[in-house]
Each structure stands twice: as C-alpha cells, then as structure tokens.
C-alpha cells in the first residue's frame, strides 16, 4: 500500500510538472499571438497615416488644379468681355463714321 501511495504521489508530481509545462507553453503562445497582433495594429496604423498623408497631398494637387482651371476660365471670360466691349466700340465708331 505504501508503494502505491508513493507511485500516486510521484505520478501526480509528474503530471503537475507536465501541466505546468503545458500551461507555460500555452501562455507563451498567447503572448506571441498578442505581440503579433500588436505589431499588426502598429502596421495598420502606419499604413493609415501614410494613406491619409497621400490623400491630403492628392487633395492639395486637385485643389490647385481646380483653382488653376477656375482662373483660366475667368481670364478667358474677362478677355471675352473686353472683346465684346471692343467690338461694340468699333461698331459705334463705324456708325459715327457713316453718319458724318
């Protein structure tokens, strides 16, 4: 009976050590997974920051293009307006010349 008791105690000790190793391995695996997740979160954050920077740069370029287009069209319209004024003045001068 004494031998059985010692065998049971020894077996429990071996199982306990085995369980501790398994638990330690599980804990190590958990920590490695959490670390990988944290690293991926950092990568995603950096990718998002870069995407935002690129989007802002693209927006500035597009805004400058729109502004340049607006100025170009306005300049053309101002030129058209001056042309209409000049044509009207020329027509008036022609009428004056014909009536003299």
DRENDREN-42338 format. One record per residue (C-alpha): residue number from 1; x, y, z; chain. Coordinates in steps of 0.1 Angstrom, whole numbers, plus 5000, padded with zeros to 4 digits. Layout:
REM DRENDREN-42338
{num:NUM, x:X, y:Y, z:Z, cadena:A}
...
END
This chain:
REM DRENDREN-42338
{num:1, x:5000, y:5000, z:5000, cadena:A}
{num:2, x:5029, y:5023, z:5008, cadena:A}
{num:3, x:5043, y:5018, z:4974, cadena:A}
{num:4, x:5010, y:5026, z:4957, cadena:A}
{num:5, x:5008, y:5058, z:4977, cadena:A}
{num:6, x:5043, y:5068, z:4966, cadena:A}
{num:7, x:5035, y:5059, z:4930, cadena:A}
{num:8, x:5004, y:5080, z:4931, cadena:A}
{num:9, x:5023, y:5109, z:4946, cadena:A}
{num:10, x:5051, y:5106, z:4920, cadena:A}
{num:11, x:5026, y:5103, z:4892, cadena:A}
{num:12, x:5008, y:5134, z:4905, cadena:A}
{num:13, x:5041, y:5153, z:4907, cadena:A}
{num:14, x:5050, y:5143, z:4871, cadena:A}
{num:15, x:5015, y:5153, z:4859, cadena:A}
{num:16, x:5018, y:5185, z:4878, cadena:A}
{num:17, x:5051, y:5193, z:4861, cadena:A}
{num:18, x:5037, y:5183, z:4828, cadena:A}
{num:19, x:5007, y:5206, z:4833, cadena:A}
{num:20, x:5029, y:5234, z:4843, cadena:A}
{num:21, x:5049, y:5230, z:4811, cadena:A}
{num:22, x:5017, y:5228, z:4790, cadena:A}
{num:23, x:5004, y:5259, z:4808, cadena:A}
{num:24, x:5037, y:5277, z:4802, cadena:A}
{num:25, x:5036, y:5268, z:4765, cadena:A}
{num:26, x:5000, y:5280, z:4763, cadena:A}
{num:27, x:5010, y:5313, z:4780, cadena:A}
{num:28, x:5040, y:5317, z:4756, cadena:A}
{num:29, x:5018, y:5310, z:4726, cadena:A}
{num:30, x:4992, y:5335, z:4739, cadena:A}
{num:31, x:5019, y:5362, z:4744, cadena:A}
{num:32, x:5034, y:5356, z:4710, cadena:A}
{num:33, x:4999, y:5359, z:4694, cadena:A}
{num:34, x:4992, y:5391, z:4713, cadena:A}
{num:35, x:5026, y:5405, z:4703, cadena:A}
{num:36, x:5019, y:5397, z:4666, cadena:A}
{num:37, x:4985, y:5414, z:4669, cadena:A}
{num:38, x:5001, y:5445, z:4684, cadena:A}
{num:39, x:5027, y:5446, z:4657, cadena:A}
{num:40, x:5000, y:5443, z:4630, cadena:A}
{num:41, x:4980, y:5470, z:4647, cadena:A}
{num:42, x:5010, y:5493, z:4645, cadena:A}
{num:43, x:5015, y:5484, z:4608, cadena:A}
{num:44, x:4978, y:5492, z:4601, cadena:A}
{num:45, x:4981, y:5525, z:4619, cadena:A}
{num:46, x:5012, y:5535, z:4600, cadena:A}
{num:47, x:4996, y:5524, z:4567, cadena:A}
{num:48, x:4965, y:5545, z:4576, cadena:A}
{num:49, x:4987, y:5575, z:4584, cadena:A}
{num:50, x:5005, y:5572, z:4551, cadena:A}
{num:51, x:4972, y:5568, z:4532, cadena:A}
{num:52, x:4960, y:5600, z:4549, cadena:A}
{num:53, x:4991, y:5619, z:4540, cadena:A}
{num:54, x:4989, y:5607, z:4504, cadena:A}
{num:55, x:4952, y:5616, z:4503, cadena:A}
{num:56, x:4959, y:5651, z:4517, cadena:A}
{num:57, x:4987, y:5656, z:4491, cadena:A}
{num:58, x:4964, y:5644, z:4463, cadena:A}
{num:59, x:4937, y:5667, z:4476, cadena:A}
{num:60, x:4961, y:5697, z:4476, cadena:A}
{num:61, x:4971, y:5689, z:4440, cadena:A}
{num:62, x:4935, y:5685, z:4429, cadena:A}
{num:63, x:4926, y:5718, z:4446, cadena:A}
{num:64, x:4954, y:5736, z:4429, cadena:A}
{num:65, x:4943, y:5721, z:4395, cadena:A}
{num:66, x:4907, y:5733, z:4401, cadena:A}
{num:67, x:4919, y:5767, z:4412, cadena:A}
{num:68, x:4941, y:5770, z:4381, cadena:A}
{num:69, x:4912, y:5759, z:4359, cadena:A}
{num:70, x:4889, y:5785, z:4375, cadena:A}
{num:71, x:4915, y:5812, z:4370, cadena:A}
{num:72, x:4920, y:5802, z:4334, cadena:A}
{num:73, x:4883, y:5802, z:4326, cadena:A}
{num:74, x:4878, y:5835, z:4344, cadena:A}
{num:75, x:4907, y:5850, z:4324, cadena:A}
{num:76, x:4891, y:5838, z:4292, cadena:A}
{num:77, x:4857, y:5852, z:4303, cadena:A}
{num:78, x:4874, y:5886, z:4311, cadena:A}
{num:79, x:4890, y:5885, z:4276, cadena:A}
{num:80, x:4857, y:5877, z:4260, cadena:A}
{num:81, x:4841, y:5906, z:4279, cadena:A}
{num:82, x:4868, y:5930, z:4267, cadena:A}
{num:83, x:4864, y:5917, z:4232, cadena:A}
{num:84, x:4826, y:5924, z:4233, cadena:A}
{num:85, x:4834, y:5959, z:4246, cadena:A}
{num:86, x:4859, y:5965, z:4218, cadena:A}
{num:87, x:4835, y:5951, z:4192, cadena:A}
{num:88, x:4808, y:5974, z:4205, cadena:A}
{num:89, x:4831, y:6004, z:4204, cadena:A}
{num:90, x:4841, y:5995, z:4169, cadena:A}
{num:91, x:4805, y:5992, z:4158, cadena:A}
{num:92, x:4797, y:6026, z:4174, cadena:A}
{num:93, x:4827, y:6042, z:4157, cadena:A}
{num:94, x:4816, y:6027, z:4123, cadena:A}
{num:95, x:4781, y:6041, z:4128, cadena:A}
{num:96, x:4796, y:6075, z:4137, cadena:A}
{num:97, x:4818, y:6074, z:4106, cadena:A}
{num:98, x:4789, y:6065, z:4084, cadena:A}
{num:99, x:4767, y:6093, z:4097, cadena:A}
{num:100, x:4793, y:6120, z:4093, cadena:A}
END
